[in-house]
């Protein structure tokens, strides 16, 4: 799966997403793009956007997108708080469909 990490997600999280092609908004030079432009830039290049922005799904029309979005919900967006969510995220990926928004949440936030 081709995964893009949003600006608010540490790029090092991608190292834990073994078996997937992972890029980050920062490394692509897209860090300053507004959300709508970022989603347009993703086009057919990615299958999934990983973010911690829980409002994105309410601010943008996502149902017609050719990629899915995974919202990570943890105590913070620090790598130490997000890494425990990786097993849940990896387990959810096979069932994710374009336009879908999934939430991956820590048990105790």
C-alpha positions as protocol buffer text, in pm:
chain_id: "A"
residue {
  index: 1
  type: UNK
  ca { x: 0 y: 0 z: 0 }
}
residue {
  index: 2
  type: UNK
  ca { x: 123 y: 352 z: -78 }
}
residue {
  index: 3
  type: UNK
  ca { x: 95 y: 555 z: 243 }
}
residue {
  index: 4
  type: UNK
  ca { x: 142 y: 928 z: 295 }
}
residue {
  index: 5
  type: UNK
  ca { x: 213 y: 1063 z: 643 }
}
residue {
  index: 6
  type: UNK
  ca { x: 55 y: 1402 z: 709 }
}
residue {
  index: 7
  type: UNK
  ca { x: 258 y: 1698 z: 831 }
}
residue {
  index: 8
  type: UNK
  ca { x: 144 y: 1637 z: 1190 }
}
residue {
  index: 9
  type: UNK
  ca { x: 272 y: 1277 z: 1193 }
}
residue {
  index: 10
  type: UNK
  ca { x: 642 y: 1215 z: 1262 }
}
residue {
  index: 11
  type: UNK
  ca { x: 810 y: 1073 z: 950 }
}
residue {
  index: 12
  type: UNK
  ca { x: 981 y: 809 z: 1167 }
}
residue {
  index: 13
  type: UNK
  ca { x: 642 y: 641 z: 1213 }
}
residue {
  index: 14
  type: UNK
  ca { x: 680 y: 526 z: 853 }
}
residue {
  index: 15
  type: UNK
  ca { x: 972 y: 305 z: 957 }
}
residue {
  index: 16
  type: UNK
  ca { x: 725 y: 94 z: 1157 }
}
residue {
  index: 17
  type: UNK
  ca { x: 488 y: 47 z: 862 }
}
residue {
  index: 18
  type: UNK
  ca { x: 680 y: -251 z: 731 }
}
residue {
  index: 19
  type: UNK
  ca { x: 571 y: -391 z: 397 }
}
residue {
  index: 20
  type: UNK
  ca { x: 430 y: -62 z: 270 }
}
residue {
  index: 21
  type: UNK
  ca { x: 566 y: 221 z: 57 }
}
residue {
  index: 22
  type: UNK
  ca { x: 565 y: 523 z: 290 }
}
residue {
  index: 23
  type: UNK
  ca { x: 630 y: 890 z: 212 }
}
residue {
  index: 24
  type: UNK
  ca { x: 580 y: 1199 z: 421 }
}
residue {
  index: 25
  type: UNK
  ca { x: 432 y: 1536 z: 336 }
}
residue {
  index: 26
  type: UNK
  ca { x: 749 y: 1698 z: 471 }
}
residue {
  index: 27
  type: UNK
  ca { x: 985 y: 1496 z: 250 }
}
residue {
  index: 28
  type: UNK
  ca { x: 773 y: 1565 z: -59 }
}
residue {
  index: 29
  type: UNK
  ca { x: 787 y: 1941 z: 5 }
}
residue {
  index: 30
  type: UNK
  ca { x: 410 y: 1957 z: 60 }
}
residue {
  index: 31
  type: UNK
  ca { x: 423 y: 2066 z: 427 }
}
residue {
  index: 32
  type: UNK
  ca { x: 279 y: 2410 z: 357 }
}
residue {
  index: 33
  type: UNK
  ca { x: -12 y: 2297 z: 140 }
}
residue {
  index: 34
  type: UNK
  ca { x: -359 y: 2362 z: 283 }
}
residue {
  index: 35
  type: UNK
  ca { x: -561 y: 2044 z: 343 }
}
residue {
  index: 36
  type: UNK
  ca { x: -767 y: 2071 z: 24 }
}
residue {
  index: 37
  type: UNK
  ca { x: -461 y: 2121 z: -196 }
}
residue {
  index: 38
  type: UNK
  ca { x: -280 y: 1837 z: -21 }
}
residue {
  index: 39
  type: UNK
  ca { x: -569 y: 1600 z: -90 }
}
residue {
  index: 40
  type: UNK
  ca { x: -569 y: 1706 z: -456 }
}
residue {
  index: 41
  type: UNK
  ca { x: -192 y: 1659 z: -480 }
}
residue {
  index: 42
  type: UNK
  ca { x: -228 y: 1305 z: -347 }
}
residue {
  index: 43
  type: UNK
  ca { x: -446 y: 1214 z: -645 }
}
residue {
  index: 44
  type: UNK
  ca { x: -373 y: 857 z: -754 }
}
residue {
  index: 45
  type: UNK
  ca { x: -24 y: 856 z: -601 }
}
residue {
  index: 46
  type: UNK
  ca { x: -130 y: 722 z: -260 }
}
residue {
  index: 47
  type: UNK
  ca { x: -378 y: 474 z: -114 }
}
residue {
  index: 48
  type: UNK
  ca { x: -387 y: 610 z: 240 }
}
residue {
  index: 49
  type: UNK
  ca { x: -325 y: 934 z: 428 }
}
residue {
  index: 50
  type: UNK
  ca { x: -224 y: 889 z: 792 }
}
residue {
  index: 51
  type: UNK
  ca { x: -302 y: 1193 z: 1007 }
}
residue {
  index: 52
  type: UNK
  ca { x: -380 y: 1299 z: 1362 }
}
residue {
  index: 53
  type: UNK
  ca { x: -615 y: 1572 z: 1237 }
}
residue {
  index: 54
  type: UNK
  ca { x: -950 y: 1451 z: 1369 }
}
residue {
  index: 55
  type: UNK
  ca { x: -1134 y: 1742 z: 1202 }
}
residue {
  index: 56
  type: UNK
  ca { x: -1017 y: 1671 z: 847 }
}
residue {
  index: 57
  type: UNK
  ca { x: -1311 y: 1442 z: 775 }
}
residue {
  index: 58
  type: UNK
  ca { x: -1555 y: 1719 z: 867 }
}
residue {
  index: 59
  type: UNK
  ca { x: -1374 y: 1994 z: 677 }
}
residue {
  index: 60
  type: UNK
  ca { x: -1316 y: 1816 z: 346 }
}
residue {
  index: 61
  type: UNK
  ca { x: -1529 y: 1607 z: 109 }
}
residue {
  index: 62
  type: UNK
  ca { x: -1354 y: 1271 z: 132 }
}
residue {
  index: 63
  type: UNK
  ca { x: -1609 y: 1023 z: 0 }
}
residue {
  index: 64
  type: UNK
  ca { x: -1505 y: 1071 z: -365 }
}
residue {
  index: 65
  type: UNK
  ca { x: -1132 y: 1043 z: -302 }
}
residue {
  index: 66
  type: UNK
  ca { x: -934 y: 753 z: -442 }
}
residue {
  index: 67
  type: UNK
  ca { x: -758 y: 701 z: -112 }
}
residue {
  index: 68
  type: UNK
  ca { x: -857 y: 632 z: 245 }
}
residue {
  index: 69
  type: UNK
  ca { x: -767 y: 826 z: 558 }
}
residue {
  index: 70
  type: UNK
  ca { x: -651 y: 685 z: 890 }
}
residue {
  index: 71
  type: UNK
  ca { x: -685 y: 918 z: 1187 }
}
residue {
  index: 72
  type: UNK
  ca { x: -455 y: 825 z: 1472 }
}
residue {
  index: 73
  type: UNK
  ca { x: -593 y: 929 z: 1812 }
}
residue {
  index: 74
  type: UNK
  ca { x: -336 y: 929 z: 2088 }
}
residue {
  index: 75
  type: UNK
  ca { x: -232 y: 1143 z: 2384 }
}
residue {
  index: 76
  type: UNK
  ca { x: -6 y: 1347 z: 2153 }
}
residue {
  index: 77
  type: UNK
  ca { x: 148 y: 1326 z: 1808 }
}
residue {
  index: 78
  type: UNK
  ca { x: 485 y: 1229 z: 1951 }
}
residue {
  index: 79
  type: UNK
  ca { x: 635 y: 913 z: 1811 }
}
residue {
  index: 80
  type: UNK
  ca { x: 624 y: 741 z: 2151 }
}
residue {
  index: 81
  type: UNK
  ca { x: 247 y: 795 z: 2170 }
}
residue {
  index: 82
  type: UNK
  ca { x: 179 y: 693 z: 1809 }
}
residue {
  index: 83
  type: UNK
  ca { x: 394 y: 379 z: 1784 }
}
residue {
  index: 84
  type: UNK
  ca { x: 158 y: 171 z: 2002 }
}
residue {
  index: 85
  type: UNK
  ca { x: -115 y: 233 z: 1741 }
}
residue {
  index: 86
  type: UNK
  ca { x: 86 y: 79 z: 1456 }
}
residue {
  index: 87
  type: UNK
  ca { x: -32 y: -283 z: 1509 }
}
residue {
  index: 88
  type: UNK
  ca { x: -398 y: -170 z: 1495 }
}
residue {
  index: 89
  type: UNK
  ca { x: -328 y: 39 z: 1186 }
}
residue {
  index: 90
  type: UNK
  ca { x: -151 y: -246 z: 1007 }
}
residue {
  index: 91
  type: UNK
  ca { x: -434 y: -486 z: 1095 }
}
residue {
  index: 92
  type: UNK
  ca { x: -694 y: -244 z: 953 }
}
residue {
  index: 93
  type: UNK
  ca { x: -520 y: -177 z: 620 }
}
residue {
  index: 94
  type: UNK
  ca { x: -638 y: -484 z: 425 }
}
residue {
  index: 95
  type: UNK
  ca { x: -1004 y: -384 z: 468 }
}
residue {
  index: 96
  type: UNK
  ca { x: -968 y: -10 z: 401 }
}
residue {
  index: 97
  type: UNK
  ca { x: -1145 y: 120 z: 89 }
}
residue {
  index: 98
  type: UNK
  ca { x: -1107 y: 449 z: -103 }
}
residue {
  index: 99
  type: UNK
  ca { x: -1302 y: 736 z: 52 }
}
residue {
  index: 100
  type: UNK
  ca { x: -1319 y: 563 z: 389 }
}
residue {
  index: 101
  type: UNK
  ca { x: -1205 y: 727 z: 713 }
}
residue {
  index: 102
  type: UNK
  ca { x: -1091 y: 497 z: 991 }
}
residue {
  index: 103
  type: UNK
  ca { x: -992 y: 593 z: 1342 }
}
residue {
  index: 104
  type: UNK
  ca { x: -719 y: 412 z: 1527 }
}
residue {
  index: 105
  type: UNK
  ca { x: -735 y: 498 z: 1894 }
}
residue {
  index: 106
  type: UNK
  ca { x: -529 y: 425 z: 2203 }
}
residue {
  index: 107
  type: UNK
  ca { x: -729 y: 267 z: 2479 }
}
residue {
  index: 108
  type: UNK
  ca { x: -638 y: 534 z: 2732 }
}
residue {
  index: 109
  type: UNK
  ca { x: -594 y: 880 z: 2588 }
}
